[in-house]
Amino acid sequence: MHGQRLGSDGKLVTMEVYGPASVDEWERCFLIFRVCCIMYDLVSQELLDQHIAKIREFVKRYGHAAWPFVYQVEARTRQEHAPRV
């Protein structure tokens, strides 16, 4: 998918972002992650379901055009912040 980021001059620069093209595709992949977290007792089912709802809320609030931004934040949170918590 194509997304944008802020360049050094403060303008948006188009870039290719690797990941699911839509929130529906993301959720299908996340459900596998969810099952593994529940199976190994890493995160509760309730928190994982709340996370899905929050991501869907962001897409609804900011529109599908903002999906690359939402996905980047979600992926970095899951990779960097979740292990610390």
Secondary structure, 3 states (H helix, E strand, C coil): CEEEEECCCCCEEEEECCCCCCHHHHHHHHHHHHHHHHHCCCCCHHHHHHHHHHHHHHHHHHCHHHHHHHHHHHHHHHHHHHHHC
